[in-house]
């Protein structure tokens, strides 16, 4: 594509008509989105939303733990996010004696706030368009495989060069992230500050935070208080630091104002967050591939795993707590895959994709540009050729890498080599390293007997899904040594491996030998899984490289056509900070059905089922409801609001995102999408796609009236 076209493509333009589709780069807001946002209702200057030279709302939005979003809601570092985003840390601190999953947790003093090992909160300090610099480096550096333009390791080196040139500080707490956008037609550098002393402050019981659980997940209407609260700590001089009892709450440069006035149909809203991944520039063949590989495997394999885990969790409270976070994580995208496939068919998304690609091909023919047709044909051929490898790789990933926990045993290659070389010094070092790695494997949330039972089902399911002549190498051992009996093989793993228990491993490490290690069944299994996954990747490598080049050309064409037609232009999500906007609104999922834009506490009482753990209602919440003791958090008509739906363009990673009103005040926290909107990762539907959000009034009500933690409200800036 000619340089002039690219310059035109990314220049300022005004969008016509509806503009709530899009996960917009903050750097483009002033030129590309400000006028439309203000026409829709934005009541503040765009510089108050994002300004590269001054403090703005952006500075109160954080990446929570790397997979969710959070927002700073007090001058002393309180961070609000979702209950399901904090779930792993709530579970980390839970035990049968202190079951915070069931009972909730509230620190009534700073001393009671609980450190969360491994949790980080990241601020985005600067966002820089470095496209010209990256393209200059790409021309200068050797690139024999032609893959530098997408290589994370190469882009990391370029980021380091740029930082050195521009004198940008980097260390453990000040990091850079350079990523490609628009199919690698542009590059942005994110300069970030990472805080590593994060403490849990408050979380409602799961009967509030996860009310409806799997049944209601990805559905609307919703009735859950999906929120939790953490606090950022820093050194005494206010700098990021590792955990220390001497650290103090961070004095932040920006925290959000909370608005308790409430919402109504048609109100303008906008959301900032870190959406994980979507694929808006796929061709129809890629959509079909996604349906038959990734989504199919998630549906099929996770369904079996979840049923097996649930059976064990129902038997024992200790196991329930051990596997709560693992179960929730697996269940989330199990249901997503089911809903996405249903929606892709029901909403005829393949037909929409075909119309889009036909339009670009026609545009290319009109302009005498064959590049887009060549890219399209290349992608079609690659998708057809790689299908069996993608299918097999997803089976390995879901059944064995995610499903069988003993796959994650520590790597033993270094120890084996030292033993084979008869190098006593290296053997001693390798033994200590393995002992340390084993501490992570034998963690408090690992249960060997649960793993044994689940693994039997998943390895057998893998064998059903993959033809015998294509299965990974461990099946030769299963066939030759166990007569094809998968259950006998798994039992042998758990009865004989050095990793069957901490004690067995320690006994081996006292007098390690190469023969035992070479013949260990768990070691053989883990290696076979890794080899199988790598083999599918290697089989696709040539196609992957060719696909990436064709995809870059195809996306450039799609962008040029969209620009010509004055349509929204934004890059696919890639876990970087974005903004999306739209209006609060009810919707009609099918003829004769209308879903209102809000829910109330009445719905919780209607859904209550004391015999179903997903729909248990805490006694105190029932008492507050019966007494209508809602304090200042009720709607004008006296009802207690819980959730609302708005037409913003969200996806995974937006969990915990702040939802702003027209004045840039916090009115809610995004936590989910609706079932009808699950196709949004591939194609946005403004009539049906909604973001489900916890109304900030319900959050404050639970903190104050339910938990009695009103001291937290005194930290916040709240307006009515």
WOVENWO-V121784 format. One line per field, one symbol per residue. ss: DSSP state (A for helix, B for strand, O for the rest). phi: phi as a letter, one per 20 degrees, with the letter a starting at -180 (. if undefined). A space follows every 50 residues. Layout:
ss->???
phi->???
This chain:
ss->OOAAAAAAAOOOOOOOOOOOOOOBBAAAAAAAAAAAAAAAOOOOOAAAAO OOOOOOAAAABBBBOOOBBBBBOOOOOBBBBOAAAAAAAAAAOOOOOOOA AAAOBBOOOAAAOBBOOOOOBBBBBBBBBOAAAAAAAAAAOOOOOOOOOO OAAAAAAAAAAAAAAAOOOOOOOBBBBBBBBOOOOBBBBBBBBBBOBBBB BBBOOAAAAOOOAAAAOOOOOOOOOOOBBBBBBBOOOOOOOOOOOOOBBO OOOOOOBBBOOOOOOOOBBBBBBOOOOOOOOOOAAAAAAAAAAAAAAAAA AAAAAAAAAAAAAAAOAAAAAAAAAAAAAAAAAAAAAAAAAAAAAAOOAA AAAAAAAAAAAAAAAAOOOOAAAAAAAAAAAAAAAAAAAAAAAAAAAAAA AAOOAAAAOOOOAAAAAAAAOOOAAAAAAAAAAAAAAAAAAOOOOOOAAA AAAAAAAAAAAAAAAOOAAAOOOAAAAAAAAAOOOAAAAAAAAAAAOOOO OAAAAAAAAAOOOAAAAAAOAAAAAAAAAAAAAAAAAAAAAAAAAAAAAA AAAAAAAAAAAAAAOOOOOOOOOOOOOBBBBBBBOOBOOOOOOOBOOBBB AAAAAAAOOOOOAAAOOOAAAAAAAAOOOOAAAOOOOOOOBBBBBBOOOO OOOOOOOBBBOOOOOBBBBBBBBOAAAAAAAOOOOOOOOOBBBBBAAAAA AAAAAAOOOAAAAOOOBBBO
phi->.fgfffffgdefbdedmfcefpdefffegfedcgffffffpgdcffffeb bfdbfbggfddceemnccdbcecbfdmfcebefffegfeffgeebffcef feenbbeecffefefdfneccdeeebccfdgffffffffeefbgemdgfd fgfffffffffffffelefcagdccdcdceclmmebccddecddddddcf dabffffdfcgnkffegmdcfccdeebbcccedcffendfbfgbfefcgf efebceeedefocbgnffcbcdacgfabcfdfeffffffgfedgffffff ffgfffffffgfffebfffgfgdgfffffffgeffgffffffffffelff ffffffffffffffffemdefffffffffgfffffegfffgffffffffd feeeffgegffdffffffffeleffffffffffffffffffeefddcfff fgfffgfffffgffedggfdfffgfffgffeclnefffffgfgfecffef agffffffffcfbfffffeffffffffffffffffffffdgfffffffff fgfffgfffffffgeldgcbegfbmdfcccbrdfafbdfbgndcdfebcc fgffffegbfedgfcfdggfffffffeledleeffgenfefccbcceeed bgofgnffddefemdfdacfcadeffeffffdbecffdfceecfffffgf fffefeemdffffffeddcd
